[in-house]
Amino acid sequence: MHETHINEEGATPTETKARRNLAAWIALASWIVPGLGHLLLRRWGRAVVFFVAVGGLSVMGYLMRGEVFPPHSGDSFGTLGFLADAGSGVFYLFARFFEAAGPDISRAAGDYGTRFIAAAGIVNLLSVFDAYEIAVGRRG
């Protein structure tokens, strides 16, 4: 006789693995396009809020001529800056379009812009974690 194992949520190990695989794809989609993971989960309000928040912070940061950190850096601050900036997904790719004039951190606006861009990436990473937790069933 074959015995099937069921976890606390009533799912078999195969169902649990499939759910985690789907959640990983949703998290990836959420990172690439802010709010897309929530959209796929039919969480329309969160999808719009995250897209507008990440997009708004990114675009404002670019328009303030904040610094967008390159993928390779000689110091740990530059590496952390890149990781924060890259967290904004597709908006990081738009950086070169908006940053055509180059960063201007000699002015206060440019310095604030750098922080807006990094904050956009951090907010999007929080949205990725939220979408993943919803997809695996840990959050409602």
C-alpha positions as CSV (number, residue, x, y, z in Angstrom):
1,M,0.0,0.0,0.0
2,H,1.4,3.4,-1.0
3,E,1.0,6.2,1.5
4,T,0.7,9.8,0.4
5,H,2.3,12.5,2.5
6,I,0.3,15.7,3.1
7,N,1.7,18.8,4.6
8,E,-0.1,21.2,7.0
9,E,-1.9,23.0,4.1
10,G,-3.3,19.8,2.8
11,A,-1.0,19.7,-0.3
12,T,1.1,16.8,-1.5
13,P,4.9,17.3,-2.0
14,T,4.3,17.4,-5.8
15,E,1.7,20.1,-5.4
16,T,3.9,22.1,-3.0
17,K,6.8,21.9,-5.5
18,A,4.6,23.0,-8.4
19,R,3.3,25.9,-6.3
20,R,6.8,27.0,-5.4
21,N,7.9,26.8,-9.1
22,L,5.0,29.0,-10.1
23,A,5.7,31.4,-7.3
24,A,9.3,31.7,-8.5
25,W,8.1,32.6,-12.0
26,I,5.7,35.2,-10.5
27,A,8.5,36.6,-8.4
28,L,10.7,36.9,-11.5
29,A,7.9,38.6,-13.4
30,S,7.4,41.0,-10.5
31,W,11.1,41.9,-10.5
32,I,11.2,42.5,-14.3
33,V,8.1,44.6,-14.5
34,P,7.0,46.1,-11.1
35,G,3.5,45.0,-10.2
36,L,3.3,42.3,-12.9
37,G,3.5,39.5,-10.3
38,H,0.6,41.0,-8.4
39,L,-1.3,41.4,-11.7
40,L,-0.8,37.7,-12.5
41,L,-2.1,36.9,-9.0
42,R,-5.2,39.1,-9.7
43,R,-4.2,41.6,-7.0
44,W,-5.1,44.6,-9.2
45,G,-4.7,47.3,-6.5
46,R,-1.3,46.2,-5.3
47,A,-0.2,45.8,-9.0
48,V,-1.1,49.4,-9.7
49,V,0.4,50.8,-6.5
50,F,3.7,49.0,-6.9
51,F,4.0,50.0,-10.6
52,V,3.2,53.6,-9.9
53,A,5.5,53.8,-6.8
54,V,8.5,52.2,-8.5
55,G,8.0,53.9,-11.8
56,G,7.4,57.3,-10.1
57,L,10.5,57.0,-7.9
58,S,12.6,55.9,-10.8
59,V,11.5,58.5,-13.3
60,M,11.7,61.3,-10.7
61,G,15.2,60.2,-9.8
62,Y,16.3,60.1,-13.4
63,L,14.8,63.5,-14.1
64,M,16.6,64.9,-11.1
65,R,19.7,63.6,-12.8
66,G,20.5,61.1,-10.0
67,E,23.4,58.6,-10.4
68,V,22.6,55.2,-11.8
69,F,25.3,52.8,-10.7
70,P,26.9,50.5,-13.3
71,P,27.0,46.7,-13.0
72,H,30.7,46.7,-12.2
73,S,32.2,48.9,-9.5
74,G,35.4,49.1,-7.7
75,D,34.0,49.6,-4.2
76,S,31.3,48.0,-2.1
77,F,29.2,51.2,-2.0
78,G,29.0,51.1,-5.8
79,T,28.0,47.4,-5.8
80,L,25.3,48.1,-3.2
81,G,24.1,51.0,-5.3
82,F,23.9,48.8,-8.4
83,L,22.0,46.1,-6.6
84,A,19.5,48.7,-5.3
85,D,19.1,50.3,-8.7
86,A,18.8,47.0,-10.6
87,G,16.1,46.0,-8.2
88,S,13.7,48.3,-10.2
89,G,13.7,45.9,-13.1
90,V,12.8,47.3,-16.4
91,F,13.1,50.9,-15.1
92,Y,16.9,50.2,-14.6
93,L,17.0,49.6,-18.4
94,F,15.3,52.9,-19.0
95,A,18.0,54.7,-17.0
96,R,20.2,55.2,-20.1
97,F,17.3,56.9,-21.9
98,F,16.5,59.3,-19.1
99,E,20.1,59.8,-18.0
100,A,21.3,61.0,-21.5
101,A,22.9,64.1,-19.9
102,G,24.6,62.1,-17.3
103,P,24.3,62.3,-13.5
104,D,24.6,65.6,-11.7
105,I,25.3,64.9,-8.1
106,S,26.9,68.3,-7.6
107,R,23.4,69.7,-7.0
108,A,21.2,68.6,-4.1
109,A,18.5,67.5,-6.6
110,G,21.0,65.0,-8.2
111,D,21.9,63.7,-4.9
112,Y,18.2,63.2,-4.0
113,G,17.6,61.6,-7.4
114,T,20.3,59.0,-6.6
115,R,18.3,58.1,-3.5
116,F,15.0,58.0,-5.3
117,I,16.4,55.6,-7.9
118,A,17.8,53.3,-5.1
119,A,14.5,53.5,-3.2
120,A,12.6,52.5,-6.3
121,G,14.7,49.3,-6.5
122,I,14.2,48.5,-2.8
123,V,10.4,49.1,-3.1
124,N,10.3,46.7,-6.1
125,L,12.3,44.1,-4.2
126,L,9.7,44.3,-1.4
127,S,7.0,43.8,-4.0
128,V,8.8,40.7,-5.3
129,F,8.9,39.2,-1.8
130,D,5.2,40.1,-1.3
131,A,4.2,38.5,-4.6
132,Y,6.1,35.3,-3.8
133,E,4.6,35.0,-0.4
134,I,1.1,35.4,-1.8
135,A,1.8,32.9,-4.6
136,V,3.0,30.2,-2.2
137,G,0.0,30.8,0.1
138,R,1.7,32.3,3.1
139,R,-0.1,35.7,2.7
140,G,-3.6,36.6,1.7
